Amino acid sequence: MAGSQTIGSEVAVSRLEHYPVTFFAIGMGMLGLTLALRAAEHGWHLPVTTSGAVLALSCVLLAAVAFGYLLKAIKVPGAVAAEWRHPVKIAFFPTVSISSILLSIAFLPLVPGLAHFFWIAGTLVQGGLALAVIGSWIGHRPFQTPHLSPAWFIPAVGNVLVPIAGVPLGYTDLSWLFFSAGLMFWIVLLTLVMNRLVFHDPLPGRLVPTLSILIAPPAVCFVSWTHLSTEPGAFGQILLDLGYVFFLIVLTQVPRFRTIPFALSWWALSFPVAALSIASFVHAQAAGSDAHRLIGTGLLAVLAAVIAFLLFRTGLAIVRGEICQPE
């Protein structure tokens, strides 16, 4: 009996050791769905009900994910350090701060005080993580071209998210600082990542879904720009259209997705589509464009289908014990 308990304990520790930081992408995807639904409710003048229910579910899932990773940090801190040293996984650490910033955006019209707390916490952690990740990139660690992937955009996306709640909360100058840094590193990283995708070996199977992250920076930049500027203007139009361009580019790669096994990296498909749907609704309201409202609705339908599939497939993978396994 004692032997079986020992084995069970060892299995639990092993699962916890391999509990990946990429789990936070679930929170990002669900909160992205929440905000896209809210944008659609405002765009079509519908009651704010569905988005509220999804926000509650998102908070539950994100709390579960955060508890699991906190437990990992307490029980097996060496495993967290190993993830930080990993040339690919290090880029996913800002998903923690991004989730907090998304919570602030989601709660801003509902509970401003709570939104303020999440924004301050998320922005402080985002600033620290962005500096730490970029410092690691330009330090003396042996990064190589195959380590590059669209996941490297995640720290930049976190920075450009800051103004969406930061400006309404009164942190305009700080929002400009984060937006400027995120925009600059997005442009720099876009050049590096496109070079890697075109002139080097294809992405490994597990990282193929991260191609959809190409969509997120311009889409999020557009939404933030509408908070920083009195009107979107030509620059805003360029950002939004770049989001559509990258969406079409990612569509050309969809057949590749069918050939790879499911992994948590598949959650990378969710937030970028949510960001582009939100950007479409924001532009529709600013320009009075029915076409962009329809585009936003179409993207929301795609997002809902993607999220439903990801929730089902993730639940199935947990039941089967396919997640939290050594790679």
C-alpha positions as CSV (number, residue, x, y, z in Angstrom):
1,M,0.0,0.0,0.0
2,A,2.8,2.4,1.0
3,G,4.6,1.5,-2.3
4,S,1.6,2.4,-4.4
5,Q,1.2,5.7,-2.5
6,T,4.9,6.5,-3.2
7,I,4.5,5.7,-6.9
8,G,1.4,7.9,-7.0
9,S,3.3,10.8,-5.3
10,E,6.2,10.4,-7.7
11,V,3.7,10.6,-10.7
12,A,2.1,13.7,-9.2
13,V,5.4,15.4,-8.8
14,S,6.5,14.4,-12.3
15,R,3.2,15.9,-13.7
16,L,3.7,19.1,-11.7
17,E,7.3,19.3,-12.9
18,H,6.2,19.2,-16.5
19,Y,3.2,21.6,-15.9
20,P,4.0,24.1,-18.7
21,V,3.8,27.9,-18.6
22,T,2.0,27.7,-21.9
23,F,-1.1,26.8,-19.9
24,F,-1.6,30.5,-19.5
25,A,-2.4,30.7,-23.2
26,I,-5.8,29.2,-22.2
27,G,-6.5,32.2,-20.1
28,M,-5.4,34.5,-22.9
29,G,-7.7,32.8,-25.4
30,M,-10.7,32.7,-23.1
31,L,-10.3,36.4,-22.1
32,G,-9.9,37.2,-25.8
33,L,-13.2,35.5,-26.5
34,T,-14.8,37.5,-23.6
35,L,-13.6,40.8,-25.1
36,A,-14.6,39.9,-28.6
37,L,-18.1,38.9,-27.5
38,R,-18.4,42.2,-25.6
39,A,-17.2,44.1,-28.7
40,A,-19.9,42.3,-30.7
41,E,-22.6,43.0,-28.1
42,H,-21.7,46.7,-28.3
43,G,-21.4,46.6,-32.1
44,W,-24.8,45.0,-32.6
45,H,-26.5,46.8,-29.6
46,L,-27.1,43.5,-27.8
47,P,-27.5,42.9,-24.0
48,V,-24.1,42.4,-22.3
49,T,-24.9,38.8,-21.1
50,T,-22.9,36.2,-23.0
51,S,-19.6,38.0,-22.5
52,G,-20.3,38.2,-18.8
53,A,-20.9,34.4,-18.6
54,V,-17.7,33.7,-20.6
55,L,-15.8,36.2,-18.3
56,A,-16.8,34.1,-15.3
57,L,-15.7,30.9,-17.0
58,S,-12.4,32.5,-18.0
59,C,-11.7,33.6,-14.5
60,V,-12.3,30.1,-13.2
61,L,-10.0,28.5,-15.8
62,L,-7.3,31.2,-15.3
63,A,-7.4,30.8,-11.5
64,A,-7.0,27.0,-12.0
65,V,-4.0,27.5,-14.3
66,A,-2.4,30.1,-12.0
67,F,-2.9,27.8,-9.0
68,G,-1.2,24.9,-10.8
69,Y,1.8,27.0,-11.8
70,L,2.1,28.5,-8.4
71,L,2.2,25.0,-6.9
72,K,4.9,24.1,-9.4
73,A,6.9,27.1,-8.4
74,I,6.7,26.2,-4.8
75,K,7.2,22.4,-5.1
76,V,9.6,22.2,-8.0
77,P,11.2,25.7,-8.5
78,G,14.0,24.1,-10.5
79,A,11.5,23.1,-13.2
80,V,10.4,26.8,-13.5
81,A,14.0,27.8,-13.8
82,A,14.5,25.2,-16.5
83,E,11.6,26.6,-18.5
84,W,13.1,30.1,-18.1
85,R,16.4,28.7,-19.5
86,H,14.6,27.0,-22.4
87,P,15.2,29.0,-25.7
88,V,11.6,28.6,-26.8
89,K,9.5,28.5,-23.6
90,I,11.1,31.7,-22.2
91,A,8.9,33.7,-24.6
92,F,5.7,32.3,-23.0
93,F,6.4,33.7,-19.6
94,P,4.8,37.1,-20.5
95,T,1.5,35.2,-21.0
96,V,1.2,35.5,-17.2
97,S,1.3,39.3,-17.2
98,I,-0.8,39.5,-20.4
99,S,-3.5,37.5,-18.7
100,S,-3.5,40.1,-15.8
101,I,-3.7,43.0,-18.3
102,L,-6.6,41.3,-20.1
103,L,-8.4,40.9,-16.8
104,S,-8.0,44.6,-16.2
105,I,-9.5,45.3,-19.7
106,A,-12.4,42.9,-19.1
107,F,-13.2,44.3,-15.6
108,L,-12.8,48.0,-16.4
109,P,-16.4,48.7,-17.3
110,L,-17.7,46.4,-14.5
111,V,-15.4,46.8,-11.4
112,P,-13.0,49.7,-12.1
113,G,-11.2,49.2,-8.8
114,L,-10.4,45.6,-9.5
115,A,-9.4,46.5,-13.1
116,H,-7.0,49.1,-11.6
117,F,-5.4,46.4,-9.4
118,F,-5.0,43.9,-12.3
119,W,-3.6,46.6,-14.6
120,I,-1.0,47.8,-12.1
121,A,0.0,44.2,-11.3
122,G,0.1,43.1,-14.9
123,T,1.9,46.2,-16.1
124,L,4.6,45.9,-13.5
125,V,5.2,42.2,-14.2
126,Q,5.0,42.8,-18.0
127,G,7.7,45.5,-17.8
128,G,9.9,43.3,-15.7
129,L,9.4,40.1,-17.8
130,A,9.8,42.0,-21.1
131,L,13.1,43.5,-19.9
132,A,14.3,40.1,-18.6
133,V,13.4,38.2,-21.8
134,I,14.9,40.8,-24.1
135,G,18.0,41.0,-21.9
136,S,18.3,37.2,-22.2
137,W,17.9,37.4,-26.0
138,I,20.7,40.0,-26.3
139,G,22.9,38.5,-23.6
140,H,25.4,35.6,-23.9
141,R,22.9,32.7,-24.1
142,P,23.4,30.5,-27.2
143,F,20.2,31.3,-29.1
144,Q,20.2,30.1,-32.7
145,T,18.0,30.7,-35.7
146,P,15.9,27.5,-35.2
147,H,14.9,28.8,-31.7
148,L,13.1,31.7,-33.4
149,S,9.3,31.4,-33.8
150,P,6.3,33.7,-33.8
151,A,6.1,33.0,-30.1
152,W,8.8,35.6,-29.7
153,F,6.2,38.3,-30.4
154,I,4.4,37.5,-27.1
155,P,6.5,40.0,-25.0
156,A,5.8,42.7,-27.6
157,V,2.1,42.0,-27.6
158,G,2.0,42.4,-23.8
159,N,3.6,45.8,-24.1
160,V,1.1,47.1,-26.7
161,L,-1.9,45.8,-24.7
162,V,-1.0,48.2,-21.8
163,P,-2.7,51.4,-23.2
164,I,-6.2,49.7,-23.7
165,A,-6.9,49.9,-20.0
166,G,-4.0,52.2,-19.1
167,V,-5.3,55.3,-20.9
168,P,-8.8,55.1,-19.4
169,L,-7.2,54.6,-16.0
170,G,-5.2,57.8,-16.5
171,Y,-1.7,56.4,-17.2
172,T,-1.3,58.0,-20.6
173,D,2.4,58.7,-20.5
174,L,3.2,55.2,-19.2
175,S,0.9,53.7,-21.9
176,W,2.9,55.6,-24.6
177,L,6.1,54.2,-23.2
178,F,4.9,50.6,-23.3
179,F,3.3,51.1,-26.7
180,S,6.5,52.5,-28.2
181,A,8.6,49.7,-26.9
182,G,6.2,47.0,-28.1
183,L,5.9,48.6,-31.5
184,M,9.6,48.8,-32.0
185,F,10.3,45.3,-30.9
186,W,7.5,43.9,-33.0
187,I,9.0,45.5,-36.1
188,V,12.5,44.2,-35.3
189,L,11.2,40.7,-34.4
190,L,9.0,40.6,-37.5
191,T,12.1,40.9,-39.7
192,L,13.9,38.2,-37.8
193,V,11.0,35.8,-37.7
194,M,10.2,36.2,-41.4
195,N,13.9,35.5,-42.2
196,R,13.7,32.3,-40.1
197,L,10.5,31.2,-41.7
198,V,11.6,31.8,-45.3
199,F,15.3,30.9,-45.3
200,H,15.6,28.1,-42.7
201,D,14.0,24.8,-41.8
202,P,10.2,24.7,-41.2
203,L,8.9,25.2,-37.7
204,P,8.7,22.0,-35.6
205,G,5.2,20.5,-35.5
206,R,4.3,21.7,-32.0
207,L,5.2,25.3,-33.0
208,V,3.3,25.4,-36.3
209,P,0.1,26.8,-34.6
210,T,2.2,29.8,-33.3
211,L,2.2,31.1,-36.9
212,S,-1.2,32.6,-35.9
213,I,0.6,34.9,-33.5
214,L,1.7,36.9,-36.5
215,I,-1.9,38.3,-36.5
216,A,-1.8,39.6,-32.9
217,P,0.7,42.5,-32.9
218,P,-0.9,44.7,-35.6
219,A,-4.4,43.9,-34.4
220,V,-3.6,44.8,-30.8
221,C,-1.6,47.8,-31.9
222,F,-4.6,49.1,-33.7
223,V,-6.9,48.8,-30.7
224,S,-4.3,50.5,-28.5
225,W,-3.7,53.2,-31.1
226,T,-7.4,54.1,-31.0
227,H,-7.0,54.8,-27.2
228,L,-3.8,56.8,-27.6
229,S,-4.8,58.9,-30.7
230,T,-7.9,61.1,-31.2
231,E,-8.6,59.2,-34.4
232,P,-7.1,56.1,-36.1
233,G,-6.0,57.9,-39.2
234,A,-3.8,56.4,-41.9
235,F,-1.4,54.7,-39.4
236,G,-4.4,53.0,-37.7
237,Q,-5.7,51.8,-41.1
238,I,-2.3,50.3,-41.9
239,L,-2.2,48.4,-38.6
240,L,-5.7,47.0,-39.1
241,D,-5.0,46.0,-42.7
242,L,-1.8,44.3,-41.7
243,G,-3.8,42.2,-39.3
244,Y,-6.0,41.1,-42.2
245,V,-3.0,40.4,-44.3
246,F,-1.4,38.2,-41.7
247,F,-4.7,36.4,-41.1
248,L,-4.8,35.5,-44.8
249,I,-1.2,34.4,-44.7
250,V,-2.0,32.1,-41.8
251,L,-5.0,30.7,-43.6
252,T,-2.7,29.4,-46.3
253,Q,-1.0,27.3,-43.7
254,V,-4.1,25.7,-42.2
255,P,-3.7,22.4,-44.1
256,R,-0.4,22.0,-42.1
257,F,-2.3,22.2,-38.8
258,R,-4.2,19.0,-39.7
259,T,-0.9,17.0,-39.9
260,I,0.4,17.7,-36.4
261,P,-0.6,16.3,-33.0
262,F,-2.5,18.3,-30.5
263,A,-0.5,20.3,-27.9
264,L,-1.1,23.3,-25.7
265,S,0.6,25.4,-28.4
266,W,-2.7,25.1,-30.4
267,W,-4.1,27.7,-28.0
268,A,-2.0,30.2,-29.9
269,L,-4.8,30.0,-32.5
270,S,-7.3,31.7,-30.2
271,F,-6.1,35.1,-29.0
272,P,-4.9,36.5,-32.3
273,V,-8.3,35.8,-34.0
274,A,-9.9,37.5,-30.9
275,A,-7.7,40.5,-31.3
276,L,-8.5,40.9,-35.0
277,S,-12.2,40.5,-34.3
278,I,-12.1,43.2,-31.6
279,A,-10.1,45.5,-33.9
280,S,-12.7,45.0,-36.6
281,F,-15.5,46.0,-34.3
282,V,-13.5,49.0,-33.0
283,H,-13.0,50.2,-36.5
284,A,-16.6,49.6,-37.4
285,Q,-17.7,51.8,-34.6
286,A,-15.2,54.6,-35.4
287,A,-15.8,54.6,-39.1
288,G,-19.4,53.6,-39.1
289,S,-18.5,50.6,-41.3
290,D,-21.0,47.9,-41.7
291,A,-18.5,45.8,-43.7
292,H,-16.0,45.8,-40.8
293,R,-18.8,44.9,-38.3
294,L,-19.6,41.9,-40.5
295,I,-15.9,41.0,-40.7
296,G,-15.7,41.2,-36.9
297,T,-18.7,38.9,-36.6
298,G,-17.3,36.4,-39.0
299,L,-14.0,36.3,-37.1
300,L,-15.9,35.9,-33.8
301,A,-17.7,32.9,-35.3
302,V,-14.4,31.4,-36.3
303,L,-13.0,32.2,-32.8
304,A,-16.0,30.5,-31.1
305,A,-15.5,27.4,-33.1
306,V,-11.8,27.4,-32.4
307,I,-12.3,27.8,-28.7
308,A,-14.9,25.1,-28.5
309,F,-12.5,22.7,-30.3
310,L,-9.6,23.7,-28.0
311,L,-11.6,23.3,-24.8
312,F,-12.8,19.8,-25.9
313,R,-9.4,18.7,-27.1
314,T,-7.6,20.0,-24.0
315,G,-10.0,18.3,-21.7
316,L,-9.6,15.1,-23.7
317,A,-5.8,15.4,-23.5
318,I,-6.0,15.9,-19.7
319,V,-8.2,12.8,-19.3
320,R,-5.8,10.8,-21.4
321,G,-2.8,12.0,-19.6
322,E,-1.3,13.5,-22.8
323,I,-0.4,16.8,-21.1
324,C,2.3,17.5,-18.5
325,Q,4.5,14.8,-19.9
326,P,8.3,15.0,-20.7
327,E,8.9,16.3,-24.2
